[in-house]
Amino acid sequence: MRIILFVPAALALSGCMVAKTAYDVVTLPVKVASAGVDAVTTSQSEADEKRGRELRKQDEERGRLAREMAERCRKGKALPTDDCTLQKQ
């Protein structure tokens, strides 16, 4: 009697597995395509973050160059391109 009850239950569960597998197979190309599109496109927030990083990097570089110029002017070893009049205020 127990065997008779287990066989239909096992068959019913295997049908669920077949349906899930079929669903996974059908949706796989959509998932792959959307992942590919997401990988090659940049959202507006990602673009903003990237631009912000670039601006901060440029600002840090300008600050570093200004400090180096000020140090050269202070030591009296200014380059011809240095504007030491800004430092004498």
N, CA, C and O atoms as a Tinker XYZ file with bonds, in Angstrom:
   356  protein
     1  N      0.815000   -1.194000    0.000000    73     2
     2  CA     0.000000    0.000000    0.000000    64     1     3
     3  C      0.860000    1.259000    0.000000    63     2     4     5
     4  O      0.531000    2.242000   -0.664000    81     3
     5  N      1.964000    1.225000    0.748000    73     3     6
     6  CA     2.844000    2.392000    0.804000    64     5     7
     7  C      3.494000    2.664000   -0.555000    63     6     8     9
     8  O      3.647000    3.819000   -0.953000    81     7
     9  N      3.869000    1.614000   -1.254000    73     7    10
    10  CA     4.515000    1.765000   -2.556000    64     9    11
    11  C      3.553000    2.428000   -3.538000    63    10    12    13
    12  O      3.963000    3.254000   -4.354000    81    11
    13  N      2.312000    2.076000   -3.461000    73    11    14
    14  CA     1.318000    2.641000   -4.364000    64    13    15
    15  C      1.174000    4.141000   -4.113000    63    14    16    17
    16  O      0.938000    4.885000   -5.065000    81    15
    17  N      1.304000    4.612000   -2.886000    73    15    18
    18  CA     1.187000    6.033000   -2.576000    64    17    19
    19  C      2.451000    6.811000   -2.959000    63    18    20    21
    20  O      2.361000    7.971000   -3.361000    81    19
    21  N      3.618000    6.187000   -2.839000    73    19    22
    22  CA     4.876000    6.864000   -3.140000    64    21    23
    23  C      5.088000    7.070000   -4.635000    63    22    24    25
    24  O      5.664000    8.078000   -5.043000    81    23
    25  N      4.637000    6.141000   -5.443000    73    23    26
    26  CA     4.846000    6.242000   -6.884000    64    25    27
    27  C      4.131000    7.464000   -7.463000    63    26    28    29
    28  O      4.767000    8.214000   -8.203000    81    27
    29  N      2.861000    7.710000   -7.177000    73    27    30
    30  CA     2.225000    8.924000   -7.707000    64    29    31
    31  C      2.863000   10.212000   -7.165000    63    30    32    33
    32  O      2.986000   11.203000   -7.885000    81    31
    33  N      3.258000   10.184000   -5.907000    73    31    34
    34  CA     3.897000   11.361000   -5.331000    64    33    35
    35  C      5.219000   11.642000   -6.031000    63    34    36    37
    36  O      5.526000   12.797000   -6.326000    81    35
    37  N      5.991000   10.626000   -6.296000    73    35    38
    38  CA     7.275000   10.791000   -6.975000    64    37    39
    39  C      7.067000   11.309000   -8.399000    63    38    40    41
    40  O      7.816000   12.165000   -8.868000    81    39
    41  N      6.060000   10.793000   -9.073000    73    39    42
    42  CA     5.777000   11.248000  -10.430000    64    41    43
    43  C      5.314000   12.709000  -10.429000    63    42    44    45
    44  O      5.673000   13.476000  -11.322000    81    43
    45  N      4.534000   13.084000   -9.447000    73    43    46
    46  CA     4.056000   14.470000   -9.357000    64    45    47
    47  C      5.230000   15.421000   -9.109000    63    46    48    49
    48  O      5.287000   16.500000   -9.699000    81    47
    49  N      6.148000   15.033000   -8.255000    73    47    50
    50  CA     7.312000   15.871000   -7.972000    64    49    51
    51  C      8.237000   15.952000   -9.176000    63    50    52    53
    52  O      8.824000   17.005000   -9.427000    81    51
    53  N      8.380000   14.868000   -9.925000    73    51    54
    54  CA     9.257000   14.912000  -11.094000    64    53    55
    55  C      8.677000   15.844000  -12.154000    63    54    56    57
    56  O      9.427000   16.467000  -12.906000    81    55
    57  N      7.370000   15.944000  -12.220000    73    55    58
    58  CA     6.733000   16.880000  -13.142000    64    57    59
    59  C      7.071000   18.313000  -12.792000    63    58    60    61
    60  O      7.249000   19.147000  -13.680000    81    59
    61  N      7.161000   18.604000  -11.511000    73    59    62
    62  CA     7.534000   19.948000  -11.062000    64    61    63
    63  C      8.970000   20.256000  -11.474000    63    62    64    65
    64  O      9.281000   21.372000  -11.888000    81    63
    65  N      9.833000   19.264000  -11.357000    73    63    66
    66  CA    11.229000   19.452000  -11.728000    64    65    67
    67  C     11.354000   19.671000  -13.236000    63    66    68    69
    68  O     12.154000   20.494000  -13.682000    81    67
    69  N     10.572000   18.943000  -14.009000    73    67    70
    70  CA    10.606000   19.114000  -15.462000    64    69    71
    71  C     10.109000   20.502000  -15.839000    63    70    72    73
    72  O     10.676000   21.146000  -16.722000    81    71
    73  N      9.072000   20.959000  -15.187000    73    71    74
    74  CA     8.526000   22.285000  -15.472000    64    73    75
    75  C      9.531000   23.377000  -15.101000    63    74    76    77
    76  O      9.699000   24.346000  -15.841000    81    75
    77  N     10.200000   23.219000  -13.954000    73    75    78
    78  CA    11.195000   24.204000  -13.539000    64    77    79
    79  C     12.365000   24.212000  -14.504000    63    78    80    81
    80  O     12.858000   25.278000  -14.872000    81    79
    81  N     12.810000   23.048000  -14.913000    73    79    82
    82  CA    13.914000   22.968000  -15.865000    64    81    83
    83  C     13.525000   23.600000  -17.196000    63    82    84    85
    84  O     14.319000   24.325000  -17.797000    81    83
    85  N     12.322000   23.333000  -17.652000    73    83    86
    86  CA    11.848000   23.930000  -18.904000    64    85    87
    87  C     11.781000   25.453000  -18.767000    63    86    88    89
    88  O     12.151000   26.177000  -19.692000    81    87
    89  N     11.317000   25.932000  -17.632000    73    87    90
    90  CA    11.255000   27.375000  -17.380000    64    89    91
    91  C     12.660000   27.972000  -17.401000    63    90    92    93
    92  O     12.882000   29.021000  -18.004000    81    91
    93  N     13.616000   27.299000  -16.739000    73    91    94
    94  CA    14.998000   27.786000  -16.717000    64    93    95
    95  C     15.594000   27.835000  -18.118000    63    94    96    97
    96  O     16.300000   28.785000  -18.458000    81    95
    97  N     15.318000   26.826000  -18.927000    73    95    98
    98  CA    15.843000   26.775000  -20.293000    64    97    99
    99  C     15.246000   27.901000  -21.134000    63    98   100   101
   100  O     15.949000   28.520000  -21.933000    81    99
   101  N     13.967000   28.164000  -20.961000    73    99   102
   102  CA    13.302000   29.205000  -21.744000    64   101   103
   103  C     13.778000   30.597000  -21.328000    63   102   104   105
   104  O     13.954000   31.462000  -22.187000    81   103
   105  N     13.988000   30.831000  -20.045000    73   103   106
   106  CA    14.358000   32.170000  -19.579000    64   105   107
   107  C     15.863000   32.429000  -19.645000    63   106   108   109
   108  O     16.292000   33.573000  -19.489000    81   107
   109  N     16.656000   31.416000  -19.867000    73   107   110
   110  CA    18.107000   31.593000  -19.900000    64   109   111
   111  C     18.559000   32.593000  -20.973000    63   110   112   113
   112  O     19.364000   33.470000  -20.659000    81   111
   113  N     18.083000   32.506000  -22.219000    73   111   114
   114  CA    18.541000   33.498000  -23.214000    64   113   115
   115  C     18.197000   34.944000  -22.828000    63   114   116   117
   116  O     18.962000   35.864000  -23.115000    81   115
   117  N     17.064000   35.134000  -22.189000    73   115   118
   118  CA    16.684000   36.485000  -21.757000    64   117   119
   119  C     17.641000   36.970000  -20.676000    63   118   120   121
   120  O     18.075000   38.122000  -20.705000    81   119
   121  N     17.969000   36.112000  -19.734000    73   119   122
   122  CA    18.883000   36.494000  -18.660000    64   121   123
   123  C     20.266000   36.803000  -19.215000    63   122   124   125
   124  O     20.898000   37.772000  -18.796000    81   123
   125  N     20.741000   35.990000  -20.152000    73   123   126
   126  CA    22.055000   36.208000  -20.747000    64   125   127
   127  C     22.072000   37.522000  -21.523000    63   126   128   129
   128  O     23.018000   38.301000  -21.405000    81   127
   129  N     21.042000   37.769000  -22.306000    73   127   130
   130  CA    20.983000   39.004000  -23.089000    64   129   131
   131  C     20.924000   40.231000  -22.185000    63   130   132   133
   132  O     21.605000   41.222000  -22.447000    81   131
   133  N     20.130000   40.180000  -21.136000    73   131   134
   134  CA    20.028000   41.341000  -20.256000    64   133   135
   135  C     21.335000   41.569000  -19.498000    63   134   136   137
   136  O     21.710000   42.714000  -19.245000    81   135
   137  N     22.025000   40.498000  -19.136000    73   135   138
   138  CA    23.323000   40.658000  -18.473000    64   137   139
   139  C     24.336000   41.273000  -19.430000    63   138   140   141
   140  O     25.155000   42.100000  -19.031000    81   139
   141  N     24.277000   40.866000  -20.692000    73   139   142
   142  CA    25.184000   41.437000  -21.687000    64   141   143
   143  C     24.923000   42.911000  -21.922000    63   142   144   145
   144  O     25.862000   43.700000  -22.022000    81   143
   145  N     23.666000   43.286000  -22.010000    73   143   146
   146  CA    23.304000   44.695000  -22.204000    64   145   147
   147  C     23.730000   45.509000  -20.995000    63   146   148   149
   148  O     24.246000   46.617000  -21.143000    81   147
   149  N     23.520000   44.978000  -19.808000    73   147   150
   150  CA    23.899000   45.686000  -18.589000    64   149   151
   151  C     25.411000   45.863000  -18.511000    63   150   152   153
   152  O     25.893000   46.873000  -17.999000    81   151
   153  N     26.162000   44.884000  -19.017000    73   151   154
   154  CA    27.618000   44.959000  -18.952000    64   153   155
   155  C     28.179000   46.032000  -19.882000    63   154   156   157
   156  O     29.208000   46.633000  -19.573000    81   155
   157  N     27.524000   46.282000  -21.008000    73   155   158
   158  CA    28.077000   47.228000  -21.974000    64   157   159
   159  C     27.469000   48.620000  -21.874000    63   158   160   161
   160  O     27.969000   49.547000  -22.511000    81   159
   161  N     26.417000   48.792000  -21.103000    73   159   162
   162  CA    25.820000   50.117000  -20.960000    64   161   163
   163  C     26.186000   50.710000  -19.609000    63   162   164   165
   164  O     26.460000   49.988000  -18.650000    81   163
   165  N     26.187000   52.015000  -19.551000    73   163   166
   166  CA    26.507000   52.720000  -18.315000    64   165   167
   167  C     25.286000   53.527000  -17.892000    63   166   168   169
   168  O     24.728000   54.289000  -18.682000    81   167
   169  N     24.883000   53.353000  -16.648000    73   167   170
   170  CA    23.740000   54.121000  -16.159000    64   169   171
   171  C     24.182000   55.556000  -15.894000    63   170   172   173
   172  O     25.377000   55.847000  -15.840000    81   171
   173  N     23.225000   56.434000  -15.731000    73   171   174
   174  CA    23.538000   57.840000  -15.482000    64   173   175
   175  C     24.293000   58.002000  -14.171000    63   174   176   177
   176  O     25.214000   58.814000  -14.085000    81   175
   177  N     23.916000   57.239000  -13.149000    73   175   178
   178  CA    24.610000   57.372000  -11.862000    64   177   179
   179  C     26.048000   56.871000  -11.968000    63   178   180   181
   180  O     26.949000   57.443000  -11.354000    81   179
   181  N     26.269000   55.800000  -12.747000    73   179   182
   182  CA    27.639000   55.315000  -12.940000    64   181   183
   183  C     28.470000   56.351000  -13.696000    63   182   184   185
   184  O     29.639000   56.563000  -13.375000    81   183
   185  N     27.876000   56.993000  -14.693000    73   183   186
   186  CA    28.586000   58.025000  -15.439000    64   185   187
   187  C     28.909000   59.215000  -14.538000    63   186   188   189
   188  O     29.996000   59.785000  -14.628000    81   187
   189  N     27.972000   59.589000  -13.673000    73   187   190
   190  CA    28.205000   60.700000  -12.747000    64   189   191
   191  C     29.330000   60.381000  -11.773000    63   190   192   193
   192  O     30.180000   61.228000  -11.498000    81   191
   193  N     29.334000   59.159000  -11.252000    73   191   194
   194  CA    30.390000   58.752000  -10.326000    64   193   195
   195  C     31.753000   58.784000  -11.010000    63   194   196   197
   196  O     32.732000   59.255000  -10.432000    81   195
   197  N     31.812000   58.283000  -12.241000    73   195   198
   198  CA    33.072000   58.267000  -12.979000    64   197   199
   199  C     33.561000   59.692000  -13.223000    63   198   200   201
   200  O     34.744000   59.980000  -13.044000    81   199
   201  N     32.661000   60.582000  -13.627000    73   199   202
   202  CA    33.043000   61.977000  -13.872000    64   201   203
   203  C     33.511000   62.645000  -12.586000    63   202   204   205
   204  O     34.465000   63.423000  -12.601000    81   203
   205  N     32.850000   62.346000  -11.482000    73   203   206
   206  CA    33.266000   62.900000  -10.193000    64   205   207
   207  C     34.660000   62.436000   -9.805000    63   206   208   209
   208  O     35.458000   63.223000   -9.296000    81   207
   209  N     34.958000   61.162000  -10.041000    73   207   210
   210  CA    36.302000   60.652000   -9.748000    64   209   211
   211  C     37.347000   61.351000  -10.602000    63   210   212   213
   212  O     38.424000   61.699000  -10.117000    81   211
   213  N     37.025000   61.558000  -11.889000    73   211   214
   214  CA    37.962000   62.244000  -12.785000    64   213   215
   215  C     38.212000   63.673000  -12.316000    63   214   216   217
   216  O     39.354000   64.132000  -12.308000    81   215
   217  N     37.153000   64.378000  -11.924000    73   215   218
   218  CA    37.305000   65.761000  -11.457000    64   217   219
   219  C     38.125000   65.831000  -10.174000    63   218   220   221
   220  O     38.974000   66.711000  -10.032000    81   219
   221  N     37.881000   64.918000   -9.242000    73   219   222
   222  CA    38.663000   64.906000   -7.999000    64   221   223
   223  C     40.132000   64.621000   -8.292000    63   222   224   225
   224  O     41.017000   65.227000   -7.687000    81   223
   225  N     40.393000   63.702000   -9.218000    73   223   226
   226  CA    41.773000   63.376000   -9.569000    64   225   227
   227  C     42.469000   64.587000  -10.189000    63   226   228   229
   228  O     43.623000   64.866000   -9.864000    81   227
   229  N     41.778000   65.313000  -11.081000    73   227   230
   230  CA    42.349000   66.515000  -11.684000    64   229   231
   231  C     42.608000   67.586000  -10.627000    63   230   232   233
   232  O     43.640000   68.256000  -10.657000    81   231
   233  N     41.671000   67.745000   -9.694000    73   231   234
   234  CA    41.823000   68.740000   -8.638000    64   233   235
   235  C     43.015000   68.399000   -7.745000    63   234   236   237
   236  O     43.777000   69.287000   -7.364000    81   235
   237  N     43.178000   67.127000   -7.412000    73   235   238
   238  CA    44.321000   66.708000   -6.595000    64   237   239
   239  C     45.635000   66.983000   -7.328000    63   238   240   241
   240  O     46.613000   67.423000   -6.723000    81   239
   241  N     45.648000   66.720000   -8.632000    73   239   242
   242  CA    46.855000   66.965000   -9.423000    64   241   243
   243  C     47.193000   68.456000   -9.459000    63   242   244   245
   244  O     48.356000   68.828000   -9.304000    81   243
   245  N     46.177000   69.319000   -9.665000    73   243   246
   246  CA    46.417000   70.760000   -9.657000    64   245   247
   247  C     46.941000   71.223000   -8.295000    63   246   248   249
   248  O     47.840000   72.060000   -8.223000    81   247
   249  N     46.384000   70.683000   -7.235000    73   247   250
   250  CA    46.854000   71.037000   -5.901000    64   249   251
   251  C     48.288000   70.614000   -5.667000    63   250   252   253
   252  O     49.074000   71.357000   -5.080000    81   251
   253  N     48.629000   69.418000   -6.128000    73   251   254
   254  CA    49.998000   68.921000   -5.976000    64   253   255
   255  C     50.971000   69.818000   -6.739000    63   254   256   257
   256  O     52.028000   70.174000   -6.218000    81   255
   257  N     50.614000   70.185000   -7.978000    73   255   258
   258  CA    51.486000   71.046000   -8.779000    64   257   259
   259  C     51.631000   72.428000   -8.148000    63   258   260   261
   260  O     52.717000   73.007000   -8.169000    81   259
   261  N     50.545000   72.962000   -7.586000    73   259   262
   262  CA    50.604000   74.273000   -6.937000    64   261   263
   263  C     51.508000   74.219000   -5.704000    63   262   264   265
   264  O     52.277000   75.148000   -5.459000    81   263
   265  N     51.418000   73.143000   -4.933000    73   263   266
   266  CA    52.291000   73.016000   -3.751000    64   265   267
   267  C     53.757000   72.900000   -4.159000    63   266   268   269
   268  O     54.633000   73.473000   -3.511000    81   267
   269  N     54.021000   72.156000   -5.234000    73   267   270
   270  CA    55.403000   72.027000   -5.710000    64   269   271
   271  C     55.939000   73.370000   -6.188000    63   270   272   273
   272  O     57.086000   73.714000   -5.903000    81   271
   273  N     55.115000   74.140000   -6.919000    73   271   274
   274  CA    55.529000   75.460000   -7.395000    64   273   275
   275  C     55.801000   76.379000   -6.207000    63   274   276   277
   276  O     56.800000   77.099000   -6.200000    81   275
   277  N     54.931000   76.365000   -5.211000    73   275   278
   278  CA    55.116000   77.214000   -4.030000    64   277   279
   279  C     56.402000   76.851000   -3.305000    63   278   280   281
   280  O     57.111000   77.733000   -2.821000    81   279
   281  N     56.703000   75.592000   -3.227000    73   279   282
   282  CA    57.936000   75.146000   -2.562000    64   281   283
   283  C     59.164000   75.608000   -3.348000    63   282   284   285
   284  O     60.144000   76.061000   -2.757000    81   283
   285  N     59.115000   75.496000   -4.677000    73   283   286
   286  CA    60.235000   75.962000   -5.495000    64   285   287
   287  C     60.424000   77.467000   -5.339000    63   286   288   289
   288  O     61.550000   77.948000   -5.219000    81   287
   289  N     59.312000   78.211000   -5.342000    73   287   290
   290  CA    59.400000   79.664000   -5.177000    64   289   291
   291  C     59.970000   80.025000   -3.810000    63   290   292   293
   292  O     60.790000   80.935000   -3.694000    81   291
   293  N     59.534000   79.310000   -2.780000    73   291   294
   294  CA    60.009000   79.581000   -1.425000    64   293   295
   295  C     61.510000   79.326000   -1.313000    63   294   296   297
   296  O     62.210000   80.057000   -0.614000    81   295
   297  N     62.009000   78.295000   -1.995000    73   295   298
   298  CA    63.436000   77.953000   -1.942000    64   297   299
   299  C     64.273000   78.777000   -2.904000    63   298   300   301
   300  O     65.502000   78.706000   -2.869000    81   299
   301  N     63.622000   79.567000   -3.772000    73   299   302
   302  CA    64.362000   80.371000   -4.733000    64   301   303
   303  C     64.828000   79.577000   -5.942000    63   302   304   305
   304  O     65.752000   79.998000   -6.639000    81   303
   305  N     64.213000   78.451000   -6.197000    73   303   306
   306  CA    64.594000   77.603000   -7.331000    64   305   307
   307  C     63.433000   77.488000   -8.314000    63   306   308   309
   308  O     63.112000   76.398000   -8.787000    81   307
   309  N     62.819000   78.604000   -8.608000    73   307   310
   310  CA    61.634000   78.609000   -9.461000    64   309   311
   311  C     61.991000   78.274000  -10.893000    63   310   312   313
   312  O     63.065000   78.626000  -11.381000    81   311
   313  N     61.093000   77.603000  -11.546000    73   311   314
   314  CA    61.221000   77.313000  -12.970000    64   313   315
   315  C     60.761000   78.534000  -13.753000    63   314   316   317
   316  O     60.047000   79.379000  -13.214000    81   315
   317  N     61.161000   78.640000  -15.019000    73   315   318
   318  CA    60.702000   79.786000  -15.819000    64   317   319
   319  C     59.180000   79.849000  -15.951000    63   318   320   321
   320  O     58.627000   80.924000  -16.184000    81   319
   321  N     58.512000   78.736000  -15.809000    73   319   322
   322  CA    57.048000   78.716000  -15.941000    64   321   323
   323  C     56.330000   79.011000  -14.629000    63   322   324   325
   324  O     55.109000   79.170000  -14.625000    81   323
   325  N     57.053000   79.088000  -13.522000    73   323   326
   326  CA    56.435000   79.337000  -12.214000    64   325   327
   327  C     56.072000   80.806000  -12.068000    63   326   328   329
   328  O     56.825000   81.682000  -12.494000    81   327
   329  N     54.930000   81.075000  -11.471000    73   327   330
   330  CA    54.486000   82.444000  -11.207000    64   329   331
   331  C     54.624000   82.690000   -9.704000    63   330   332   333
   332  O     53.693000   82.458000   -8.933000    81   331
   333  N     55.771000   83.151000   -9.319000    73   331   334
   334  CA    56.056000   83.343000   -7.893000    64   333   335
   335  C     55.429000   84.608000   -7.333000    63   334   336   337
   336  O     55.467000   84.815000   -6.120000    81   335
   337  N     54.855000   85.460000   -8.171000    73   335   338
   338  CA    54.207000   86.672000   -7.657000    64   337   339
   339  C     52.959000   86.305000   -6.861000    63   338   340   341
   340  O     52.548000   87.059000   -5.979000    81   339
   341  N     52.360000   85.174000   -7.155000    73   339   342
   342  CA    51.173000   84.745000   -6.405000    64   341   343
   343  C     51.546000   84.377000   -4.976000    63   342   344   345
   344  O     50.703000   84.457000   -4.082000    81   343
   345  N     52.772000   83.982000   -4.746000    73   343   346
   346  CA    53.195000   83.516000   -3.441000    64   345   347
   347  C     53.589000   84.656000   -2.502000    63   346   348   349
   348  O     53.681000   84.440000   -1.294000    81   347
   349  N     53.823000   85.863000   -3.023000    73   347   350
   350  CA    54.335000   86.965000   -2.208000    64   349   351
   351  C     53.242000   87.854000   -1.648000    63   350   352   353
   352  O     53.528000   88.980000   -1.241000    81   351
   353  N     52.029000   87.402000   -1.612000    73   351   354
   354  CA    50.918000   88.224000   -1.117000    64   353   355
   355  C     50.900000   88.291000    0.369000    63   354   356
   356  O     50.029000   88.942000    0.947000    81   355
